[in-house]
Amino acid sequence: MEYIIRPCSTIEDFKACMQMQREIWQFADLDITPLRVFLYTRHNGGITLGAFEKDGKLIGFSNALPAFDAHNRPYYYSQMTGVDKQKQNSGVGLQLKLAQRDFALKRGIPLIVWTFDPLQSRNAYLNIVKLGGVVRKYYVNHYGRLNASTLDRGLDTDRLSLEWWIRSERVTRALAGQLGREPPVATVAIPPETDKIEPRSIAEARRWQLEVRAAFLRRFAEGLYCTDFERGRGDAPSRYLFSKDDQREIESTYPAQVSGV
């Protein structure tokens, strides 16, 4: 499959991003990121990257907004990344994230943050193992019960907040496929294929969600953070793997010139 990744810049590009939200997540118009937000992003320090086939068809996009943390340090918030259903598992999502990383590196920003559903094994593997992200925060019912995404299907919209320290040694090793694995201090299990559980039994999916929520909150309260992910085989659960938190990774990747404004 041949495609190029470039910044979205035209009204037509952004309308294609809007349509893709309908197709991937089956959002109602009220929940779709609107055209004006993409324009605000483009003209105010953010970027929307698109993956386009030769004929100009959009097959994936990722939107990143400029943001500041509680210490007034800048980062990018990756608000949304989506790939055409027919192109998923083909590497398009990974290439979009790498292009997003290049954009941030050129601007001296060491951190990109985004959220994802803790019950989605595929996303967890990409975000933590292949990209080298880490997780320190769990948001309970982050978007409330009004979100129309097909990924939620009546569940609370719990989310993990992923930190991608793009200049860190950890990320460099992960992108080279050399992250390695150390014995975890603790683990949290999830079902290997949540999408197959939910249509069969919403009660079962809800039970998993509550168990995973309680386990993550307990691990974070113990001063641990998530540094690895192990996919289950067959019917075996997948597992998030935890280590003792090491804040030095954060401080060492923020250069002095972006430590505050």
N, C-alpha and C positions, 0 to 999 in steps of 0.2 A: 504494500500500500504506500503510495507516494502522496505526501502532503507537505505544506510549509507552515511554519508558525510565525506569525507576525502580529503587531499591534492592531487591534480593531480601531478604525478611525472614521468610518463613514456611518451615516444614518442607517444604511442598508446592513452594515456589519452588526450594528447594535440591535436592529430589529431581528436579525437571525439569532442573536443570543437570547432575545426574549422568546422567540418561537421554540428554541431548544429547551428552555425551561418548561414549557408546556408539554413537550414530548417526553422528556426524561422523567420529570417529577409529577406531571399532570397537575401542575399548579393551576388554580383559578387565577383570573386576571388580577384580582386583589392582592395575591401573594407574589406575583412576578416582580422581579427587580425591573423598574420601568426605564424607559429610554433616557429620561433626564438624569437618572443616577449614573448611567454609563457615561453620559456627557460630563457630569460633574467630576467623575473619576478621571477622565481623560485630561481635563483642563486644570486639575488641582492636585497634581503630583502622583496620581495613581496610574494604573494601566489595566486594560483588558486585552489579554492575549488570545488570539484565535488560531485554531488549526484548520487550514483550508486545503481542500483537494484542488487538483489542477483546474477543474471547471469552476472554481470559486465557491463550492459548497462548504459551509461551515460544518465541521465534524466534532468540534470541541472548543471550549473557551474557559478562561480563568480570569476572574476579576479581583484586583487587589487595590485596597484603599490605604492611604497614609494614615498612621495613627501614632499615639503616644501612650507609654505605660504610666504607672503611678509615680515613677521617678522622673517623668518628663523626658524619657528617652524614646526616640522614634523607632517605629517598626512598621511593617506592612501587614495589614489584615487581609488575608485571602478570603474574600467574602463568599465566593462561589466558584466551583470548578465542575464542569459537566462534560460528558462525552456522549456522542450519539450512541444509542443502544446497539446499533449494528457494528460499532467500532470499539466497544468496550473490551478490555483484556487484550488490546493490541499494542499497548505502549503509548497511546496518545496522551493519556492523563499524566504519565511520568514525564513525557517531553514538555508538556505545558508547565509542569512544576519546575523543571530544570530551566526553562526559559524565564520563568518568574524569578528564579534564583539569580540568573545572570543580570536581570534588570536591577534587582536590589543590590547586588555586589557592585555594579557600576556606580551606584549612588551612595555607597559606603554604609548601607543599612544592613546590620548583621542578623536581623531576626524577622521571620515571617510566621504569623500565627493564623491558625484556622481551627474550626471545630468539626467533629464528625461523630456519628452515632457509634457508641461503644459496642453495639451488638453486630456491627458490620465487619466481618472478618477480612474481607478483601481490602477495604479501606485501611483497616488497622495495619495489615501487612505492608501495604504500600507506604503509608505515612511513617511507620516506626522502623521497619526493617530496611526497605529499599531506599528511603529518603534520609533516615537517621534522626527523625524527630523524637521528642520526649514529651511526656504528659505529666503535668503537675496539678491540673484543675479538672473538676467534674462539675458540670452545670446540670442541676436537676430541673427537668421540664423547661428547658432554656427558652423555647418559643411559645410555651403554653400549649393548650389543646386546640388552638385555632389554626395551626399550620395544616395545609392541605396536601402535603407531600405524600406520595404513595409509599415512601420509605417508612413512614410512621404508622400508618394503618391503625389509628385509634389508640396508639400507645402514647405515653408522655414523651416529650421531645428532649430526652436526656442527651447531653453531648459531652465529649471530651474536648479539652482545649489543647491543641498540639503546638509545641514550640519547635520551630525549625531554625536552629542556630547555624546559619548557612556557611559561616567561615570556620566552624569548629572542626577539630580533628575527627570527632565522631562522625559528622556528616561526610567529610572527605572519605573516610573508611567505608561508610555505608554505600556511597555512590560508586566506589570501586569494588563493591561486593566483598569487602574484607572487614565487616563490622565485628565478626566473632561473637561468641556467646559465653558469658560468665554465669556461674550458678546464681540463680535469683535468690533474693532475701525472702520474697513472698510472690504469690501468683493470684490471679483472678481468672476463673474459667468462664467462657461464653460458648454457646452452641456453635458448631462449625458453619452452619448455613441457616441463619435466622430467617431469611426470606422464605425458606421452605416450611418453617414452623408457623409463621403468622397466619397464612390462609387456612391452615389446618386447625389451629387452636389459638385464639387470641389470649385465652387464659394462660396457656403455656408460655407464650411470648411475654406476657405481663409478669409471670413468675420469674422468668429469667431476668427481666429488666430490674425488678426489685432486688433480687439477689446480687446482681452485678453492681447496682447502685450502692447498696450497703457495703459491699466489699471494697469498692474503690474509695468511698469516703473514709472507711476505716484505715486503709493503707496510707492515704494522704495524711490523716490525723496522726499516724505513727511516724511521720517524717520521711516517708518513702516517695519515690517517683517511678513512673513507668519508663523503662528503657529498652524493652524488647517485646517481641510478640512471636508466639509459636502456633502455627496453624495445625489444627487437628486433622487427622487422616480418617477417612471413613466417617463413622458416627462418633468418633472421639471429640471431646470439646477442644476448642482452641484456648490459648492461655496468654494473658498479659503477664509479663515478667517485671518484677520491681527490684530496684536497688536503693541503697541509702542515698538521699539527696545530696548533691554536690553543687552548691551555688557558684563555685569557681568558674564553671563553664559559662555562666551568664556574664560575670564581671570581666573575664578575659577576652570575650568577643566584642565588647563595646569599646571602640577606640575613644580616646579622650574628646575628639572633636564632635562626637555625637552623644556625649553623656548627658547633655542637657542643653537648653536654649535660654 
